Structure formats: C-alpha cells, structure tokens
Amino acid sequence: MEEFVFNIWFIVDLGTNLSTHCIIRPYNLMGSDEEKLKVLHILAETDFKSGERIRHSENVNLTYGNGQALEGYTHLSVIKNYFELNFEFFARKAEELMPQLIKFEGDGKGKNETIKQTLPQSPLFVMTTLFENEYGDWKPYTTYENISWIELERTRINIKL
C-alpha cells in the first residue's frame, strides 16, 4: 500500500541534554508497514542533513527540582512523552512540508487546482534522537559507532566543564 510516512529527529545538545528543535521529513512510500519502517530506519541514518530545523518547544517550560525554570526547552528524558502528547503538532508540521499536487483539466480550458496532501489517520513514523556537540557535529542515536561517538563526546564535554 502506498502512503505518506515520516521521520522525525529531535536535536539534543550533548552538554545539556536539552532540545529546542527537530527535523521532520515526510515520504511517500509503497510496501508493507514492515518494509516502510525498514526504509525509514535506513533514512534515519543520514536524511536529517537535508531537512530544516523546526522549533518545537516555544510554549514549553522546563522546571528543575530546585525551582530553576527554562522557557522553550524540552529535556531528553521526556522527549518521547512530549512527542506523544503533541503528536498533532508534529503531524501538521510534516503535512506542511509535503508538496501540493496539481490537478490539471484535460482539455486545457478548465481551471487547474492544487490539492493538499495529507498523512493517513495513524501514520507510520520513526523518531530518532540526534545528538549535537558545541561544534555542530551531530550523530543519530542508532548504530554502535554513533552511540560510541556520543558517549565519547559526552565524556569530553563533561571533562571540559
């Protein structure tokens, strides 16, 4: 079956574990759900590089146990829950990125129109955490090699602080 699906990457600062932006990429894929998810996981490795950052946490307030509050940040520990609670926002952003189709009148005398493409009711998606250091280097939390880099960078940043 052919349908729209999407990948979403939450960009997390390695030094603070905070996120303010994500990248969303919609795709029109054919095949079984299993085949589409396999493609999404493959694309999760690199396709974030061709997407634009989207601010996702403008209306979020993060409050630490000591009462310190930060506006506009989401902590790594709550991203999955945050995504689930705000799924409609992220789905709408994915739909905004999908190009409109043009419906042509066959005889050339009628009026052409554009048709907005939409996600299905319960779209397939893959959510990936994308860790970024202070130099703008980033890796998705997906492979052993990437996870090793993330842990080494986290250690380097903690030593630096």
C-alpha positions as CSV (number, residue, x, y, z in Angstrom):
1,M,0.0,0.0,0.0
2,E,1.2,3.5,-0.8
3,E,1.0,6.1,1.9
4,F,2.7,9.1,3.5
5,V,5.0,8.3,6.4
6,F,7.6,10.5,8.2
7,N,10.9,10.6,10.1
8,I,11.4,12.9,13.0
9,W,14.7,13.7,14.6
10,F,14.9,15.6,18.0
11,I,18.1,17.5,18.1
12,V,19.6,17.2,21.6
13,D,22.5,19.3,22.9
14,L,25.2,16.9,24.2
15,G,26.2,19.2,27.0
16,T,22.8,19.9,28.5
17,N,20.5,17.1,27.2
18,L,18.1,19.8,26.1
19,S,16.2,20.1,22.9
20,T,14.6,23.1,21.1
21,H,14.5,21.9,17.5
22,C,13.6,18.9,15.5
23,I,13.8,17.9,11.8
24,I,10.8,16.3,10.0
25,R,11.0,14.6,6.6
26,P,7.8,13.2,5.1
27,Y,8.0,10.5,2.4
28,N,5.5,8.7,0.1
29,L,6.4,5.0,0.3
30,M,4.9,1.8,-1.0
31,G,5.0,-1.7,0.5
32,S,4.0,-3.3,3.7
33,D,4.3,-1.5,7.0
34,E,7.4,-3.6,7.8
35,E,9.0,-2.6,4.5
36,K,8.2,1.1,5.0
37,L,9.6,1.1,8.6
38,K,12.8,-0.6,7.3
39,V,13.2,2.3,4.8
40,L,12.5,4.9,7.4
41,H,15.2,3.4,9.7
42,I,17.7,3.4,6.9
43,L,16.9,7.1,6.1
44,A,17.1,8.0,9.8
45,E,20.9,7.5,9.5
46,T,21.6,10.4,7.1
47,D,18.4,12.1,5.7
48,F,18.3,14.6,8.6
49,K,21.1,16.5,6.8
50,S,18.7,17.6,4.1
51,G,16.0,18.9,6.4
52,E,15.3,22.2,8.0
53,R,15.3,22.7,11.8
54,I,11.9,23.3,13.2
55,R,11.4,25.0,16.6
56,H,9.2,22.7,18.6
57,S,9.3,23.9,22.1
58,E,8.3,27.6,22.1
59,N,5.5,27.1,24.5
60,V,7.3,24.6,26.9
61,N,8.6,25.4,30.3
62,L,11.1,23.1,31.9
63,T,11.3,23.3,35.7
64,Y,14.1,21.6,37.6
65,G,13.7,20.2,41.1
66,N,15.5,23.3,42.6
67,G,12.8,25.6,41.0
68,Q,15.0,26.8,38.2
69,A,12.8,27.3,35.1
70,L,13.9,27.4,31.5
71,E,11.4,28.5,28.8
72,G,11.4,26.9,25.4
73,Y,13.4,23.7,26.2
74,T,12.5,20.0,26.3
75,H,14.7,17.6,28.3
76,L,15.9,14.4,26.7
77,S,14.2,12.3,29.4
78,V,10.7,13.5,28.4
79,I,11.0,13.8,24.6
80,K,9.1,10.6,23.9
81,N,6.2,11.6,26.1
82,Y,6.4,15.2,24.8
83,F,6.1,13.9,21.2
84,E,3.2,11.6,22.0
85,L,1.3,14.4,23.8
86,N,2.0,16.8,20.9
87,F,1.6,14.4,18.0
88,E,-0.9,16.6,16.2
89,F,1.5,19.5,16.1
90,F,4.3,17.3,14.6
91,A,1.9,15.6,12.1
92,R,0.7,19.1,11.0
93,K,4.4,20.2,10.5
94,A,5.0,17.1,8.4
95,E,2.0,17.8,6.3
96,E,3.2,21.4,5.8
97,L,6.4,20.0,4.3
98,M,4.6,17.9,1.7
99,P,4.2,19.5,-1.8
100,Q,0.8,20.2,-3.1
101,L,-0.3,18.2,-6.2
102,I,-1.7,20.0,-9.3
103,K,-4.9,18.7,-10.8
104,F,-5.0,19.6,-14.5
105,E,-8.1,20.0,-16.6
106,G,-7.5,17.7,-19.5
107,D,-8.9,19.9,-22.3
108,G,-6.8,23.0,-21.2
109,K,-10.0,25.1,-20.9
110,G,-10.8,24.4,-17.3
111,K,-9.2,25.7,-14.2
112,N,-6.3,23.8,-12.7
113,E,-6.2,23.4,-9.0
114,T,-3.9,22.4,-6.2
115,I,-4.6,19.5,-3.9
116,K,-3.1,19.4,-0.4
117,Q,-1.6,16.1,0.5
118,T,-2.2,14.7,4.0
119,L,-0.9,12.0,6.3
120,P,-3.1,9.0,6.9
121,Q,-5.1,8.8,10.2
122,S,-2.4,6.8,12.0
123,P,0.8,7.4,10.1
124,L,3.9,5.3,10.4
125,F,6.9,7.2,11.6
126,V,10.4,6.7,13.1
127,M,11.5,9.0,15.9
128,T,15.3,9.4,16.4
129,T,17.4,11.3,18.9
130,L,20.1,13.3,17.1
131,F,22.9,14.4,19.4
132,E,24.8,17.6,18.6
133,N,28.0,18.9,20.2
134,E,29.1,22.6,20.6
135,Y,30.8,22.5,17.2
136,G,27.7,21.5,15.2
137,D,28.8,17.9,14.8
138,W,25.8,15.5,15.1
139,K,25.0,11.8,15.1
140,P,21.8,9.9,15.4
141,Y,21.5,7.5,18.3
142,T,21.2,4.5,16.0
143,T,24.3,2.5,15.5
144,Y,27.0,1.2,17.8
145,E,29.5,3.5,16.1
146,N,27.3,6.5,16.6
147,I,26.5,5.7,20.2
148,S,30.2,5.3,20.9
149,W,30.8,8.8,19.4
150,I,28.0,10.2,21.5
151,E,29.4,8.7,24.7
152,L,32.9,9.9,23.9
153,E,31.7,13.4,23.2
154,R,29.6,13.5,26.4
155,T,32.7,12.5,28.4
156,R,34.9,15.1,26.6
157,I,32.3,17.8,27.3
158,N,32.0,16.9,31.0
159,I,35.8,16.9,31.4
160,K,35.9,20.3,29.6
161,L,33.3,21.7,32.1
